[in-house]
Amino acid sequence: MRIAWTIDHDHIAQPGECSRAGRHFGSPDAVLAFRYRVKDADGEVYYEGRCSDDSSFAPLDFAQADAGATDIEYLDPATGRWVAL
């Protein structure tokens, strides 16, 4: 299965910088049913978005290279809690 994901919120873009919000990766027809967030080692959230698979590291791979993020969490719909991969 090919992973698709998008960035819905860019929490680190400064005024005048290009925001990453709205970037989409993978098939435009994919169902992005799983919410994720990527953070740095201090727990600061860098990006939030949606992914087609709740066990994919693809958003983190991008965020590591782009912003130095170190962790990814997915929202567990049953509990409403963020779960780290």
MISEFI-835856 format. One record per residue (C-alpha): chain; x, y, z. Coordinates in Angstrom, 2 decimals, always signed. Layout:
% residues N
chain,x,y,z
A,X,Y,Z
...
//
This chain:
% residues 85
chain,x,y,z
A,+0.00,+0.00,+0.00
A,+1.28,+3.43,-0.89
A,+1.18,+5.93,+1.97
A,-0.44,+9.32,+1.51
A,-0.45,+12.18,+4.00
A,-0.95,+15.90,+4.33
A,+0.12,+18.67,+6.70
A,-2.88,+20.54,+8.09
A,-1.15,+22.79,+10.64
A,+2.39,+24.16,+10.66
A,+3.14,+25.29,+14.21
A,+6.71,+26.46,+13.57
A,+6.46,+28.77,+10.54
A,+7.40,+32.30,+11.49
A,+5.80,+35.40,+9.95
A,+7.20,+35.84,+6.46
A,+8.26,+32.20,+6.17
A,+6.62,+29.68,+3.87
A,+4.19,+27.51,+5.84
A,+4.17,+23.77,+5.20
A,+0.40,+23.62,+5.85
A,-1.50,+22.39,+2.82
A,+1.32,+20.19,+1.51
A,+0.08,+16.80,+0.34
A,+2.15,+13.72,-0.38
A,+1.00,+10.60,-2.24
A,-2.22,+9.86,-4.07
A,-4.72,+12.74,-4.11
A,-7.54,+10.15,-3.90
A,-6.28,+8.46,-0.72
A,-8.47,+8.44,+2.37
A,-6.57,+10.28,+5.11
A,-8.38,+8.83,+8.11
A,-5.67,+9.00,+10.77
A,-4.56,+12.16,+12.59
A,-0.87,+12.54,+13.44
A,+1.44,+15.10,+14.94
A,+5.23,+15.36,+14.81
A,+7.24,+16.86,+17.64
A,+10.80,+17.66,+18.66
A,+12.67,+16.06,+21.55
A,+11.31,+18.73,+23.92
A,+7.71,+17.83,+23.05
A,+7.03,+20.92,+20.93
A,+4.54,+20.13,+18.17
A,+5.88,+21.08,+14.74
A,+3.24,+19.76,+12.33
A,-0.20,+18.17,+12.56
A,-1.99,+16.42,+9.75
A,-3.72,+13.34,+8.42
A,-2.34,+10.08,+7.03
A,-3.71,+7.03,+5.22
A,-1.99,+4.64,+7.67
A,-1.71,+4.97,+11.45
A,+1.64,+3.17,+11.58
A,+3.53,+5.17,+8.97
A,+6.72,+7.08,+9.70
A,+6.47,+9.00,+6.38
A,+5.39,+12.33,+7.97
A,+8.23,+12.05,+10.49
A,+10.75,+11.26,+7.75
A,+9.79,+14.54,+6.07
A,+9.73,+16.52,+9.33
A,+13.13,+15.20,+10.45
A,+14.78,+16.47,+7.30
A,+12.72,+19.66,+7.09
A,+12.65,+20.81,+10.71
A,+14.54,+18.40,+12.96
A,+11.48,+16.66,+14.42
A,+12.17,+13.49,+16.38
A,+8.80,+11.90,+17.29
A,+5.47,+11.05,+15.69
A,+2.19,+10.32,+17.45
A,-1.17,+9.18,+16.10
A,-4.51,+9.97,+17.70
A,-6.25,+6.84,+19.00
A,-9.92,+7.40,+18.11
A,-11.09,+4.98,+20.81
A,-9.38,+6.82,+23.67
A,-8.80,+10.31,+22.27
A,-5.15,+10.05,+23.34
A,-1.99,+10.56,+21.30
A,+0.07,+7.38,+20.94
A,+3.76,+7.44,+20.00
A,+5.08,+5.04,+17.37
//
